[in-house]
Amino acid sequence: MNDTTYTIPVGPVHPALKEPIELVLNVEGEKIVGVDVICSQVHRGIEWLGMNRNNTVQNIYLSERVCGICNVCHPYCMVMAVEDALGMEVPERANYIRTIVAELERIHSHLLWAGVAAHEIGFDTVFHYSWALREEIMDTIEYVTGNRVTKAIMMVGGVRRDIDKDRRERIEKAMEYYLQHFHKIEDIFLHDKTIKMRTRNTGILTKEDALKLCAVGPLARASGVKKDVRQDMPYGAYAELDMRAITPDMYTGEIVGDVYDRIIVRLLEVKQSVELIKGALENMPSGPILSEKNYVKLLSILKRAEGEGIGRVEAPRGEDIHYVRLEKGKESFLSWKIRAPTYNNVLPWIPMLLGGEIADVPIVAASTDPCMSCLNRVTVVDEDKNKKYEITKDYMHEQSLKKTRRLMRNE
Amino acid sequence: MNEIFEIFSAVVGTFVLGAFSILFGLSVKGIDRKISARMQWRIGSPLRQPFRDVRKLLLKESVLPKNAVSWIYNSSPVISLASLLTILLFIPIGSIPALLGGSGDIIVVLYLLIIPSIAIIIGGYSSGSPFSSVGAQREMVLLISYELPLAMVIFTLAWRLNILYPSYSALSFETFQKFPIWNSVSFLGFIGAGIFLIVILLVTTAELAKVPFDIPEAETEIAEGVYVEYSGRNYAMFYLADAVKIVVLSAIIIAIFFPYNLSPLLSQYYPVAPWLGYTIDILFFMFKTIIIAIIAMTFLRTSLARLKIDQIVKVYWFHLFTASLIAMILIALDTMGVF
């Protein structure tokens, strides 16, 4: 650090960040020459509650509250892990309903993100417009699941609510609404000159960096990594719906890996979700929606169960993983580990921000659609800048082994 | 005796003008917020919201940051507001001539216009927060950016009028008032003046630091930047200064480009009492102010995203400078009588 550099703390509380995280920026004038990310500001001990207080069914509601926005993908992921541990089959219809609800969530999440991103570049009109368009999907979700935000539809071995004729019509109506209005959103975001000026060539993440830093979700896809759990390891009904990962070259013919590309990916995903939902509604088979209707019996099965399972779900922000281990005689999980997508997507902030300007920080940070309450802890070190603490690869490896042992309760 | 009366009327006039510009400025702010909200599919706050804001700010505690330079920190809001109120003394309002008008008042106004920005810069630096330092840097760059087109507009038009009417003082709003620019030029000059009008409207947006040129504040980037540490009474001063600035900048544009009044027109048809004439002209002035504020502020800030600092410098030094240069050449051609 020389005389011309000074430090700007962005966070833990800052208007650019919707949730607490701390970014320490070293700047020369407006140029960013050093970045450090300090996480773990909102550790809420959800995993601890799941391992010590609640039983498995109660954990579904707990996992729904890991994140306010991804409140389908976390419980979906968790029940998948539990079903994996139990070896339980899910009825076909339940898989379709899960898929539909997950895609409804993706539409609402991406539109919410679009509004936030517009606000970050000072374009409040677009913020209000996209949130007004989002109201339709929120109303649909409320009509279909009974709740506007936390949908409470997942259950071990199926779903709790069926999509009957009424609800189906409501969803179809909403999908028509979005197909009609899609060109409006597209026009605002992809053809507005000032939005393009602020987002083109801003916060570039190269394909190499995206692979090296294990970026997930729309962030990785915008950099040209064709990675999508729905395509790579299809769950639910995705295998039957012909799901393909979306990359920006489908729209513009080239991959830059900047914020603009991330906007393209998310907008195209909204359209894709609409098509997936329409396809799922058409192909939805009839049949039961739960494999074990008797909750008392289900709880006793869960109590007697032994084993471990993994759930992988493509959340709106990227790949979500839940690891669950059950032990005989224990009502709560023996161990539960959540790896939310933001955990992977915080690291790429550094290559994206270095060399940028202070004005880029909000939109670049927002372009990963960060969700801090999902992410629990991460340590980032810029080794070139000689920070006070330095974590080597060996040390990290040793720490991970320790943590794995602790999670396995083998220590 | 006469002198005493003059001084007395100037003092009373200053108070009246100050009160008028603050109240009117806050109302314009309210109108701006309402229109912007309607454009964004919102209902928006009531028109009196800015008054409530000021009342609340005046009741709040004014916090002094630990590492701030207190006397600079506390005086810069006052300087900012005071210099803006001073500018109003030089500008004719409606058909009322300027209180302190005279030769060369345009130069005084141009210098006084810089003072609020300088006060914000100094206040920002003295508050000792990294955010306000960045904000102050940005304000400085912004100031340097828009000064050039602004000076070009005013001096070219003054030069044109000076050549046409050499017996009048060129750099005075009175001359502009007497000979509206649109009537004094031919076709080419008309286009040139039109370009200048667009340039000065865009300069107004930056002077007011509104989106897309609100980089010194840039809420999501540097947390209101220069104002980040200001609170209570001090912030209320800045808030009032912002409101008065809208009136001042609109009044300058009106004085240069639209110095027309309604009362001479009306008196051709009806006999208009002098007090009624003044009232009508002031109301017409307020109407013009609101229109200019909506065009230069509300529409732009609602329909554009915030630009980055390098993009703003490019807009002013490249695009607007080129536009002003073309307009200057057009007016020069007009003066030489090419067409």
Interface residues (C-beta under 8 A of the other chain):
Chain A: Y6 T7 I8 P9 H14 P15 A16 V27 G29 E30 A118 H119 E120 I121 G122 F123 D124 T125 V126 H128 Y129 A132 D192 T194 I195 M197 R198 E357 I358 A359 D360 V361 P362
Chain B: M39 Q40 W41 R42 P130 F131 S133 V134 Q137 R138 V211 P212 D214 I215 A218 E219 T220 E221 I222 A223 T302 S303 L304 A305 R306 L307 K308 I309 D310 Q311
